[in-house]
Amino acid sequence: MKLSAYLKDRLAAFLIAAGTWVLVLIFLFAFRLPGQAAVIVSTAALCGGICTVCWDFLRKKGFYDSLMSCAEQLDQKYLLAEMTEEPDFYEGRLLCEVLKDAGKSMCEQIAVHRRENEAFREYIEMWVHEVKLPVSGLELMCHNDGLTGYEEQIKRVDAEIETVLYYVRSGTAEKDYIIRPVSLKRIFSETALKHRAALQARNIALRTEGLDCEVMTDGKWLGFILGQLTDNSMKYGAAEITVSAEQLPEKTVLHFRDNGIGIPADDLPKVFQKSFTGQNGHRHAKSTGMGLYIVKKLCEKLGHGISVRSAEGAYTEFCISFGRDELHSVRPGAV
């Protein structure tokens, strides 16, 4: 709280006080009081006024400075009222009451929206599980009848449904995973097996190196992440996919590299943004721009780092880092 701003805010009151004092002087001289009396009264009034202004400024400055400092330090601004001590002047107490009422109202509204979002999330999860049953049945029927073309399309539908499920769960991923030692080789083998038909149809070769190691993660979520990266490689013209693990003192880095069309330099910083499709998405394939966004979000929830590098027309490489610190401990959740 600045003194200049405080004085400027009370300029009208000071002008009224000055006008009032001029009238007092006129009355003093009208009653022919000695000039010394006028000086004494003026000095006393001026000293009293200055003391009053200083006292009022200092007590309000302490409160408002504390309020502003607390607001700057808090990440959740709505907790400001709870962190502020009630002042000893009336305007400050009114402000505190308003802040508390506003915070209470906002918390009530947030609770309502959270319940609605939770109900919607539970409905979507239930719907996904229900719709996957007939899709799996159709896939089995196509496989038995040799309808390869239909089977591939049904698998694509199943993959999109699964993406919806993981997107919905990504907001509350901490409730749905368990961090434990997981074999990279096993997870990638399961991913490759799931995409075997599509990889063979496109004549895409797989190469692995150094995957005989374990990392702290959730196998189901990591399998989905690798599946999304595999889908991207198939979508954008890769003839070979290379997956390798690099052991470093403080972390393990998984390299997922393909020799597809690559990502333009202008698009590279935006590939993890929600709904971003980029030049490749418009030219070569219909893309929603959600796959890599979900991958990034899941990696953040799991505590993994992810980055991408690419050269247009040459390669694209995603790097996922798994920490080895004690923070990656087993957490309760649903697998």
Number of C-alpha atoms within 10 A of each C-alpha: 15 9 12 8 10 14 14 11 11 11 12 11 12 14 11 11 12 12 11 11 15 12 10 15 16 11 12 15 12 9 8 9 12 10 12 9 11 15 12 11 14 15 12 12 13 13 12 12 14 12 12 11 14 13 12 12 16 12 13 19 16 12 18 15 13 15 16 12 10 17 18 11 10 12 10 9 13 17 16 21 22 12 14 16 14 16 17 11 12 10 11 16 14 13 14 19 14 13 18 17 13 14 18 15 12 13 13 12 11 12 12 12 12 12 11 12 12 14 11 13 18 14 12 16 17 12 13 17 14 11 13 16 12 11 17 15 12 16 21 14 14 17 15 11 10 11 12 14 10 15 22 17 12 19 18 14 14 19 17 13 18 17 18 18 18 19 20 18 19 20 14 14 20 17 14 16 21 22 20 16 16 17 17 23 19 16 19 19 15 14 19 18 12 13 16 13 14 17 22 10 9 13 13 17 13 13 11 16 12 13 17 12 15 15 21 24 25 18 22 14 22 20 19 20 22 19 21 19 20 20 17 17 26 21 18 18 16 24 16 18 22 15 22 18 21 15 13 11 7 11 15 19 21 21 21 21 24 30 21 23 20 22 23 15 12 10 14 15 12 14 21 22 16 16 15 18 22 17 13 17 15 10 10 12 12 11 17 12 17 19 26 21 17 25 24 22 20 24 20 14 16 21 17 19 15 19 14 17 15 20 16 13 12 13 19 21 22 18 19 20 23 23 20 15 10 7 9 18 14 15 13 12 12 10 12
